[in-house]
Amino acid sequence: MAKRERGWFGEMALAYGPPILAVILIRLFVFEPFRIPSSSMLPTLLIGDQVVVSKYAYGIWMHIPFPEVHNIPAVELVDLGDPERGDVIVFLWPVDNATNFIKRVVAIPGDKVRVVDNQVVVNGEVHVREPVGRFRFVDDHCVTKEARHGVETIGGVPHDVLVDDRPGSLANMPEVEVPPGHVFVMGDYRDNSQDSRSWRFVRFDQIKGKAHWIWISYDGCRPGVRVDRTGRHVTELVGSESP
């Protein structure tokens, strides 16, 4: 009798409610997938890579719905550490506080950072690019291009970088100091990335998580799955060859 009183909706809620709630909680507080939409993180991350982001990497935050409207900072419920140099993070773009961006942390609070010919200088230390050669890639419009390929180490994390033969407008930047509670981020493709060089710093509460590994990669220009990238950790993608 009790089963009949619950009705169809009640039965469905009992059957599917718990797993749906579990998925929502996991997405809110544990992991979230993020698709790479542009070439700004080449050659580390390709357009169409789907990365898994751990949302608890730096703590558990309570975000206000529609932050771009309210402009109210999130509240940290549990502190699990701060971003480190070399981390690849997903965050809300500080310009609109709504669009998801992915970049690499190159400087943390208290650091003094400047950029000279696309090379990062942090606290007076020049992070030299070791040349690798040329890198061929397909850009956002499915056009094949080439750029200079190098390996740079920041925060003990070696990673690939690309620079164009003709430096872009953001290849040089005067020194700035990163304020408390903020990080300075850059794309690995230095001449094709809008980042902290133009709009400066990312607040800790705007960070959605740390990118860890690629769970699948889809090539939209030559439709198909890039099987060789599935399961690769972001830190393993060093010295990558042209796709």
N, C-alpha and C positions, 0 to 999 in steps of 0.2 A: 504494500500500500504506500509506504514511504517513498519507494522508488518511483511509483507512478506519480506521486504528488510533485516530485522534482521536475517532471516534464522533460521535454527534449533538450531545452536550453540548459537545464541543470545538469543533465547527464553529460552534455558536451563540455560544460565548464569543468566538471569533475575529471573528465577524461583528458582534456587538452589544456586546461588551465595551468597545472603545475609545470609541464614542460615549457609552455610559452613564457611563464613567469621566469623560469630558470634561464631561458635564452635572453630575455630582457635584462636580467640582473648581470649575466655574464658580459653582455655587450656594454652595459653601463659601467661596470666596475672591474672587469677582468681583461677581456680581449675584444678587439674590434678590427675588422678587415678594412683596408684602405687601398684604393686603386691609384696607381701612379698615372696622373693625367697628362704630364708634360715631360719635356726632356731636361728639366733643370737639374736633375740628380744623376744624369748620365756621367760616366758609364756605370756607376754603381747600381742604379735602378733604371730599368728601361720602361718606356711607355707601355702600359698594359700589365706591368707587374702588380700582383695583389699581395700586399704585405700584411702581416699580422702585427698589430700594435698592442703592447701590454699597457693597460690603463692604470695599473697599480705600480708601475716602475718607480714613480717618484712620490707616491702617496695616493690617498683616496680623497677626492674632491667632490663637493656638492655644488653643481653648476646651476645657476639660475636659468630657467627656460628663456629662449630668445635673448641671449646676451647682447646681441647687436642693438636691441631696442632699449633694454634697461641699463646697459653699461654698468652693471653691478659685478664686481669681482667675485669669483668663486670662493668658497670657503673650504679650507683644508681640514678634513676630519681626522686623517691619520697621516703622519709624516713618515715616508719611507725613503727619504734621501733626496738629493738634488741632482739635476742634470750635470753631466760631466762633459768635458771637451771630447769631441769625437763622436758623441752619441748622435744617432739619426732620430729625429723626433717629428711627430705630427702635432700641429698646433692650430689655433684659430688665428687667421691673419690679423695682425693688430690694426690694419687700416679699416676693416669693416667688422672685426670681431665675430665673423660668421663663417667665412670660407676656410676650408681645411687646406693647410700647406704642409709640405714635408721638406725639411732641410737638415743640415748638419750643424751641431753646436760647435763653434770654434772659440768662443770665449764665455767665461762665466763671471758672476759678480766680483767686482774689484779688478778684473783684468783691464789692461789698457791695450787696445787693438787698433791696428791700422792695416791698410792694404796697399802694397806696392807692386805694380805690374802683375796683379792677380795673385800675388803671394801674400800669405797672412803673416803678420808680425804681431806676436802676443807678448806683452811685457818685455819688449826688446829682442825677443827670440824670433828669428826668421825661420819659418817652416818651409824648407826648400823642397821644390818639386824635382824628383828624380825622373828624367825623361824615359819614356817607354817606347814612343814611336808615334805613329798615326793611328787614329781610331775612326773607322767608318761607321756611320749610324744612319737611321731613318728618323727624321724629325717629326714634329707634331702634324705636319701636312703630308707625310709619307714621301718626303723628298730625301734622297741620299746625300749626305754631306760628310765632311771630314774635319777633324780638329786635332790639335796637339794633345797627346796623352801622356800623363805623368802620374807618379805615386807620391803622395804627401803624407806626413805623419803628424797628427795633432792629438794631444792627450794620450800618446802611446798607441793610437789607433791608426795604422796605415790604411789609406784609401785612395782610390783613383780620382783624378781630376782631369777635366778637359778645359782647354783654352783655345780660342780662335786665333788664327794667324794675325788678324788685326784686332788688337785689344778693344773691348767695348767701353762704354761710358763709365762703367763701375769698376774698371781695372785698378783704379787708384782711389784711396779714401784717406783723409787725415785721421789722426789718432783720436779715439773716443774712449771713455772709461765706462765699463758696464756697471749700471747702478745695482744696488741690492735687489734681490728678487726678480732679476731679469737674466736673459742670455742673449748672446749675439750669434746669429745663424747665417750660414751661406749655403748656396747650392754647389754641388760638386762640378757642374758645368758652369764655370765662372762667368763666361760671357753670355749666358742665356738663363740668368736667374735673377728675379727680383727678390731681394732679401734684405738683411739688416743694413747693408751698405746704402740702401735708399730709404727704408722706413725705420731703421734702427732696431729697437730691442723688442723681445718677446717676454711678457710677464710669465712667471711660473704658473699662475692660475689659468693662462691661455693654452698651456701645454696639455694635449689630450693623451699622450703616451709615447713610449719608445718603440721604434720599429725593430723587429727581431728577425723574422724570416719571411721568405716568399712561399705562400701556400699554393699559388698557381700563377702562371704568366701567360697572357693572351696577346698574340701579335695581331693587331687590327689592320695592319697594312698588307700583310701576307697571312690572311686568316688561318689561325691554328694555335695550338698550345705549345709553348716553349717548354718541352718536357725537361730539358737539361737544367732549367732554373727552379723547378719545383722542389721545395724543401731546403733550398739554399739559405744559409744565414747571411744577414746583411754584412757582417764582418768578414765573411769568406770571399766576398766579391771583390777581390783585389787582383790587379793585373789582368782584368777581364779582357778577352779578345772581342773584336768587332762581331756583332750578331750577324 
